[in-house]
Amino acid sequence: MIAPAGILRAVRYRAIFFDAGETIVHPQPSFPELFAQVVEHEGHPVEPGAVVEASRVVLERFSEAADDRELWTTSPERSKRFWVSVYERMLDVLALPGGVALADRLYATFTDRSNYALFDDVRPALDRLSGNGVVIGLVSNFEAWLEDLLADLGVRDAFGVRVISGIEGIEKPDSRIYELALERAGVAADESVFVGDNPKFDVIPPAELGMFTVLVDRRNRHVDHVGARIVDLAELPALLEAE
């Protein structure tokens, strides 16, 4: 029997957790395009394609912070220090002047909640996944203002469990952040799904706990990924129904 639109057929999982940045929310129109707009406004034209290449620095910096156990979301001061270092590196890669002043301008832009949006596939996926007693949750390395951003976007209440590193003081890939989410949801790891865009943070650690993990690879960066992989959240309900 085919489930009516908006209703998820029974699945064996009791909770589905999502990452936030680049999984459900994104800078609008996109990180590279917004970055390019800011630097161009400051007199430094650059092609978004070049910014895409330079943005590899972001993932590198995330990995460095995790390896060094450097918390970066847990206070405004740490957040600014971290992101200014990212933007300075990107400006160096792009051979653009500007230094700290331009990095500060970029930081102000990317912490402005009005510059963020939901991906188009988020609301339909949440509508389809909700119900049948399934807990929908969120676990994210993000500053505390993510709570307000989710409210701005009208989806905060869609996530019955929210574990945000900037509030909790724990960051991925620390296993405690996933364990906290499981505890609050009242479910076991093997009854749960984790959905996110970064293999190091959203796949390996929760999988080690026994969660079923799904990589959202919107830009086909991980085509050789071994495991469940989707390019659009519209694919998620069918994937889970088939499990």
N, C-alpha and C positions, 0 to 999 in steps of 0.2 A: 504493500500500500504506500502510495506517495504521500508524504506529509504536506498539509496545506502550507501555503506561503506564510512565513513568519513563525512556524512551529518546528522545533527541532525534534526529530524522532529520538527515542530513548537511546542514551549512550551510557557506557559503563563508568564514565567519569562523574564525580560529584562537584568538582570545582574546576574552573578555567581561569587562569591568571594571565594578564597581559602586561608587557612592558609598556612604557608610555612614549618616549621620544622616538620618532621615526617608525613606530608601530601603530600608535593611534593618533598622535599629534605631530605636527610638523610646522616649522616656520613657513609663512606664506609670502610669496608663492612657493619658494623652496629655500633651503639654506644657501645654496650657491647663488641663486638669483637675488636674494635679499642682501647677502654679503656684497655682491657686485654693485647693487644699488647704493649701498652706504659708501663704498670707497669711491664710486663715480661721483657721488654728491660732494665728496671731499676733494675732487679734482684728479682722481686717479682711475680713468676708464680701464676696465678689465672684462674679458669675456667670461660668462658663467662657466663655460667649458674648462677654462684654466682654473677657476675656483674649485670645480669638481675634483680636479687632480690634486690641488693643494689641500683639499679637505681631508685627504688621507691622514694628514697631521692629527685630526681629531681622534680617529681611532687609535693612532699610535700613542697619543697622550693619555687616552683612557687606559690603555694597556699598561703604560708606564706607571700611572697612578695606582692601578690595581696591584702591580708587581711590587711597588714600593710601599703599599698599604697607606697611601696618601689619600685621606678623605678630602673631597672637594665640594660636596653639596651641603655640608652640615652647618655652615654659617655663611652669611653674605660675604664676609672677608675672604674665606677660603674659596668660595665660588668665583669671586672676582679675580683673585690671584691666579686661579687655575685657567679661567677662560681668557684672561688677558695674555697669559703665556701661550695659549693656543693661537690666538689671533696674531700675536707677534710672529710666531713661527710661520703662519700662513702668509703673512705679508712679506716675510723674508723669501719664502719659496716663490712668491709672485714677483719678487724684486720691486716691491712697492715701498715708497717712503711713508712716513707717518708716525712710526714708533708708538710709544705708549698712548699718545693723544688719540690716534686713530683706533688703536685697540680698545681704548675706553669707550669710544663712540660705538664700536661694534658691540661691546658688552651691553651698553645701554639699549641698543636696538634689540638684541636677542634676549633681553630680560623684560621687554615690553610685551605684556600679555596680548595686546591687540595685534601683534605680529604673528599670531599662531592660529592654526585651524585644525580641524579634524580631517583625516583622510576620508574621501568620499565613501569608502567601503565600511567605515566603522559603525555608523548607526544601523545599517541593515544587518550587519553581522551580530551586533549586540541584541537586536530585536529577535533574530533567529535563535540565538543561543540561550536567551533568558527563558526562565520557566522550567517546568519539570523538576524543580528543586535544585537545579544547578546553581552553585555559587559563582558569581562573576567577580573576579578580583583584579587588582592592579599591584604590581611590584616594580618600583622604578628607582633608578639612580637619578634623582631630580631634586632641585631645590624645593623648599617648603611651599613656594608659591604655586606649585603644580595643583594643590588643592583648589586655589582660587581660579586657576586656568580651567580646570575641569568644570567648575561651576559656571564660568563664563561661557563655555561651550555646551552647556546643558547636559553633561553626561556624568557629573560627579556621582549622583545617586544610582547610576547604572552599575557602579562598582561597589558591591556590598562590603568588600574588604579592600582597604587601600593601605599599602605599606610603602611609604615614600622615604627614601634615605635621608633627605634633608630634615625630616621630622624625627625619624627613628634613630639617627646617628649610626646606622649600619649601611654599608654599600655593597652592592654586587662586586665581585663574585663571592663574598662572604656567605657561607651557607646559612648563617643565622637569619638573614633577611627573608629567605624562602621559607625557612622553618617557622618564622613568626607569622607569615601569611597563612601557612597550613594550620597553625594553631588557632588563629583567629577565625578561620573558615570551618574549623572542626572536622578536618578531613585528613586522611593519610596521603603520603606522597604518591603512592601507586593508584590513588583515586583521582589524581589531579593532572592538569595539563598546564604547561607554561608556553606562552606564545611571545616571541620577540625577534628582534632583527640582528642581534649580535651573538655569534656563536660562543664567544668567550664568556659572555655574561648571561645569556638567555638560553643557552643550550647545555653546555657542559656541566655547570654547577647544579641546576635543577635535575638534570638527568642522573647525576651521581647520587642524588637523594632518592631516585626512583620515580620521578615525575616523567610523564610523557611530554616530550618537547617538540615544538613546531617552529621552524625558522621562517620568518616572513622576509623574503628576499625580493623586495619591490624593484630593485635596480639590477637584479641578476649579478650580484657580486660573488655569490657562492654557489655557482652552478654545479660544482662537484661535491656539494654537501651530502654526507651520508646520513640519511634520516629523513624525517618528515619535513618537507619544504614546500612553501606556497609563495606565490607572488602577489596575492590579493586575498584579503580576509574573506571575500566571498567564497573562497575555496574551503574555508575552515569547517563549516558545518558538515559538509559532505565527507570530509576527511575523518572527522570524529565519529560520524554515524557509521563509517565503514570499519572503524577500529573494533 
